[in-house]
Amino acid sequence: MNEAVLEPLGAGRFRVAGDLTYETVAGLLEEDSHLFAGAPKAIEVDLSGVGRTTSVGLALMLEWLRQARSRDIVISFSHVPAQILGIAKLSQLESILDLDEG
């Protein structure tokens, strides 16, 4: 298992690296204050560093979306893993998260 980390890239950009599982997402939720503290009006989260993931990865994205909206911040996700895209499509959530495969 690879611990998940949230890496700040500057200018409202972040990268998630590691596995998104039940065991690792709790740590990211504790770190999410870094994501929203002093955030600009738009945040981009790059998921290209995600290894193994489950539906909990999608749940994390939905939680970050909820938190962003409550703070009037626009959040976008790039390089979303195929596993999360598939679950989002089955759940009809891809439009809520503004996901596409490109």
N, C-alpha and C positions, 0 to 999 in steps of 0.2 A: 504494500500500500504506500503510495506517495502522498504525503501530507499536502493539502491544498494551501496555497499562499496567494495573497493579493499584493501584487507588485505595482506601486505607483510609477507611472511613466512620465508624469508631468502634464500640465495644461488640461486637467480633467480626464486624462486617459489612464487606464489601469489594465493590468494583465493578470489573469488567473492561471496559475500553473499547479499541476498535480491532479490527483484523482478527486472527483466529486462524488462522495459516497456518504452514507449516514455517519460514518466515523469521522469524516474530514470537514463536512460542511458546518458543523457547530463552531469550529475554529474560525471559519470565514465570517460567520454571523457575528462573532465577537469582534472581529476586525473591521466590520463594515462602517464603524464610525470614521475610519480613515477615508472611506469612499465618499461620505457625505459631509464631513467636517470642512467648512470653508469652501465647499464645492462651487464651481461656476454653474451657470444655468444649464449646462449640458455636460454629461459624463458619457464616456465610451468605455465599455468593458470588453477587452479582447480575450476570447476564450481559446485561442490557438494553443495554449500550453496545457490544456486539459487532457489528461490521459483517459482513464476509465471513468465512466459516469453512469448514473442511474437516474431514475425519475427525480431524485433529490436535487440533481443539478437544475432541472426545470423549476422545482419548488424554490430554490435559491434565487433564480432569476426573477420569479414572480414576487418574491419578498423584496428584492432590491427595487423592482418596479413600483411596488406599493410605497416603499419608503421614499423613493424619488418623487413620486407624484404628491405625496403629503408635504414635500418641501418645495414644490413647484420647480423641480429639476427634471429635465428631459434626459432619459438614460437610453443608450443604445448598446446593442451587443453585436460584436463581430466575430467571425470565425467560430460560429456555433457548431459544436460537434454533431455529427450525423445522428447519434443516439438521441440527443435532446430534440433535434428537428423532428425526428420520427414521432417521439412522444407528444410533442407540441401539436403536430398535425392530427394525430389520433384524438387528441383532447380538444381540437379546434381552438388552440391558443396562439397559433403562429401570428394571427393578425393583431392580437392584444400586445404581443411582444415585438411586433413589426419585424418578423423574421422572414428571410427568404434564403434560398440556397446559394445565391450568388454572393 
